[in-house]
Amino acid sequence: MILEYEDTYMAWKADEFARLEKLNPKSGAQVQDLCLHDTDESKLTKRERLVLILIAICYEIEHNMLTEELTDELYFYYQDMQKGRLEKILAENEINAIKTDIEKYYKSVF
């Protein structure tokens, strides 16, 4: 699964949240399986991986099922954001939304 830059984070997040609501996962592990269901992570760009993982993080936090694994990912994404690394991999039209979500969810967890 390759995300084109036309598939912005916001659009992908809305679609994935709608799909997950229909599937009603019962655990964070199920959320991760559903979000990454047919994805070979080794073939993803850094941007694609960030988008897919961050959507899983957001959903897990909003449904009170955040796994330790994605807690760690959120921490590292926050550190990358603080160090200005995200601007190098994201499209201009999605940087603000991604930064907003990382900050919002980071503050709710840590």
N, C-alpha and C positions, 0 to 999 in steps of 0.2 A: 504494500500500500504506500503510494507516494503522494504526499500532499503538495499540490501545486500552490504557488503563491497566491493564486486567485482564491484558494480555499483558506480564507483568513482564520485565525485563531477563534475569533468571535463566532463565525459561522459554523466552524467545526464543533466548537463547544456546544452551541445551541442544538445542533443535530445529534451529537452524542448524548447530551443530557436527555433529549426527547426519547432516543432509542433506549437508553438505560432505564428511564422511568417505565417504559413498556415492559422491559425484561425483568425489572424489579430484583436486582441482585441482593443477596442476603449478607454478603461479607465483602470486605475490601479485596480479598483475593478474587472473588467473582467479578468485581468491577474491573480489576486489572486484566483478567482473562477476556472479558468482553471488549474492553478498550483496545487491547492488543491482540485480538483473536487470530488474525491471519498476518501478523507482522513479524518479519525477520528484522529484529532490532539492529543487527549488524549492517543492514543495508539502508538504514535511515540516516538522513543528514542530522546534524545537531538540532536544527530547527524543528524538523519533523518529530524527533524524539521528545524535545521539550514540549511541543504542542500536545502530543498524545499523552505523555506522562502528566503534564499539568492538568489536563482535563480530568484524568483519573483522580488526581489529588483533590481537585475542587469537589468532585462528586462525592468522594469518600468523606471529606470533611463535612460537607453539607448534610450527609446522611449518617454522621457519627460512626464511621467505620474505618478510619484512617489506619493503615497498616504501618508497622515500624519501618518497613522498606521505603514506603513513600514519604514518611516523615523525614527520613534521611535525604531523599531526593529534594524535598521542599527546602531543607536547610541549605543544600548545595546550590540550588537555583537562586536562593536569596543571596548567598555569598557572591555568586556570579553577577547578579544584578548590582550589588553594591560596588563591585569592582569594574562595572561598565562592560562586561563581556557579552551581554545580551544584544547590544546594538549591532554587533558584528555578524550575528546570525539571523536576525529577525527582519521582516519586512517593515517598512516605516508605518504602514497602516495598522500594524498590530502591536507595536512596541508598548504603547501606553496601556492597552487592555491587559497585556501579559504582565507588565510591571505592577499594575493595580491588583491583579489577582494574586500574584506572588506575595506582595506586601500584605494584603488583606488576610490571606490564609496563613501566612507566616506568623502574623500577630495573633491570630486566633489559636495557634498551636503552641507557640513558644512564649 
